[in-house]
């Protein structure tokens, strides 16, 4: 089985999209992360879900757990309203996210090794700079489990 066999179409975001939009895209798509594309829909970055969450949580709360604990429950659920129109590009810092991608003919072992090495639950399937789809950790593990170990 190859990456093309288990790849799925996923919604994407651009660097110009708001962080709030990125969070909604990830939530509505039930995705483990996001693929950031350019204007021609060419993939540029794969952001694991934890990095998307990091964009959504104001830095002051990340840096000071006591501050986060001091916010009452009614207001704690609204923390992401403090984003004030920040874009994905505003929040993506150098070294966060990379283009985690494979060719359509990559084996499941190649995909698994890449995910494990880069700690990415999402891999873009790319051919000739075009995004064909994505392999999610869920799809990969499901495919491996269905195949089962030899002899079982």
C-alpha positions as CSV (number, residue, x, y, z in Angstrom):
1,X,0.0,0.0,0.0
2,X,1.2,3.5,-0.8
3,X,0.5,7.0,0.5
4,X,-1.8,7.7,-2.5
5,X,-4.0,4.8,-1.3
6,X,-4.7,6.2,2.1
7,X,-4.5,10.0,1.4
8,X,-7.6,12.0,2.0
9,X,-8.6,15.5,0.9
10,X,-8.2,18.0,3.7
11,X,-9.1,21.7,4.0
12,X,-6.1,24.0,4.0
13,X,-5.2,27.5,5.2
14,X,-2.9,30.2,4.0
15,X,-0.5,32.5,5.9
16,X,-3.0,35.3,5.4
17,X,-5.9,33.4,7.1
18,X,-6.7,34.4,10.7
19,X,-5.7,32.1,13.5
20,X,-9.3,31.8,14.5
21,X,-10.1,30.5,11.0
22,X,-7.2,28.0,11.3
23,X,-8.5,26.7,14.5
24,X,-12.0,26.4,13.1
25,X,-10.7,24.6,9.9
26,X,-8.8,22.1,12.1
27,X,-11.8,21.6,14.4
28,X,-14.5,21.2,11.8
29,X,-12.2,18.9,9.7
30,X,-11.4,16.9,12.8
31,X,-7.7,17.2,11.7
32,X,-4.6,16.5,13.7
33,X,-2.9,19.5,12.2
34,X,-3.1,21.9,9.2
35,X,-1.4,22.2,5.8
36,X,-0.5,25.8,5.0
37,X,-0.6,26.5,1.2
38,X,0.3,29.4,-0.9
39,X,-1.9,31.2,-3.5
40,X,-1.4,28.5,-6.0
41,X,-2.4,25.8,-3.4
42,X,1.1,24.6,-3.2
43,X,1.9,23.2,0.2
44,X,4.4,25.3,2.2
45,X,4.1,24.1,5.8
46,X,2.5,21.3,7.9
47,X,1.5,22.5,11.4
48,X,0.8,19.8,13.9
49,X,-2.3,20.5,16.0
50,X,-0.2,21.4,19.0
51,X,1.4,24.2,17.0
52,X,-2.0,25.5,15.9
53,X,-3.1,25.5,19.6
54,X,0.1,27.3,20.4
55,X,-0.9,30.1,18.0
56,X,-4.3,30.3,19.6
57,X,-3.2,30.5,23.2
58,X,-1.9,34.0,24.0
59,X,1.8,33.8,25.0
60,X,1.3,35.3,28.4
61,X,-0.8,32.3,29.4
62,X,1.7,29.8,28.0
63,X,4.6,31.5,29.8
64,X,2.8,31.9,33.2
65,X,0.7,29.0,34.3
66,X,-0.3,31.0,37.4
67,X,-1.8,33.6,35.2
68,X,-3.8,31.0,33.3
69,X,-5.0,29.5,36.6
70,X,-6.1,33.0,37.8
71,X,-8.6,33.4,35.0
72,X,-12.1,32.3,36.1
73,X,-13.9,29.5,34.2
74,X,-16.4,31.8,32.5
75,X,-13.6,33.8,30.9
76,X,-11.1,31.0,30.4
77,X,-13.3,29.5,27.6
78,X,-13.0,32.8,25.7
79,X,-9.2,33.2,25.8
80,X,-8.9,32.9,22.1
81,X,-11.0,36.0,21.5
82,X,-7.8,37.8,22.5
83,X,-6.2,37.0,19.1
84,X,-7.3,40.4,17.7
85,X,-7.1,39.4,14.1
86,X,-3.7,37.7,14.1
87,X,-3.0,35.7,11.0
88,X,-1.3,32.4,10.7
89,X,1.7,34.2,9.1
90,X,1.9,36.5,12.2
91,X,2.2,33.5,14.5
92,X,4.3,31.1,12.5
93,X,7.9,31.6,13.6
94,X,11.0,30.3,11.9
95,X,11.5,26.7,12.8
96,X,7.9,26.0,13.7
97,X,6.3,23.7,11.1
98,X,8.0,22.4,8.0
99,X,6.8,20.9,4.8
100,X,6.3,17.3,6.0
101,X,5.6,15.6,2.7
102,X,5.9,12.4,0.8
103,X,5.4,11.4,-2.8
104,X,2.3,9.5,-3.8
105,X,4.3,6.3,-4.2
106,X,5.8,6.4,-0.7
107,X,5.2,3.2,1.3
108,X,3.4,3.2,4.6
109,X,6.7,2.5,6.3
110,X,8.2,5.6,4.7
111,X,5.2,7.7,5.9
112,X,5.3,6.2,9.4
113,X,9.1,6.8,9.7
114,X,8.6,10.4,8.6
115,X,5.8,11.0,11.1
116,X,7.7,9.4,13.9
117,X,11.0,11.3,13.1
118,X,9.3,14.7,12.8
119,X,6.6,14.1,15.4
120,X,3.9,15.1,12.8
121,X,0.5,13.6,12.8
122,X,-0.1,14.9,9.3
123,X,1.9,14.4,6.1
124,X,1.1,16.2,2.8
125,X,1.1,14.0,-0.3
126,X,2.7,16.1,-3.0
127,X,3.5,15.5,-6.7
128,X,5.1,18.2,-8.9
129,X,4.6,20.8,-6.1
130,X,0.9,20.1,-6.1
131,X,-1.0,19.0,-3.0
132,X,-2.8,15.7,-3.8
133,X,-4.0,15.0,-0.3
134,X,-2.8,14.2,3.2
135,X,-2.1,11.1,5.3
136,X,-3.3,11.6,8.9
137,X,-2.0,9.6,11.8
138,X,-5.4,8.1,12.2
139,X,-5.5,6.8,8.6
140,X,-2.0,5.5,8.7
141,X,-2.5,3.6,12.0
142,X,-5.8,2.3,10.8
143,X,-4.3,1.0,7.6
144,X,-1.4,-0.6,9.4
145,X,-3.8,-2.2,12.0
146,X,-6.1,-3.6,9.3
147,X,-3.1,-5.1,7.5
148,X,-2.0,-6.7,10.7
149,X,1.3,-8.4,11.4
150,X,2.3,-11.3,9.1
151,X,1.0,-14.6,10.2
152,X,-2.0,-13.3,12.1
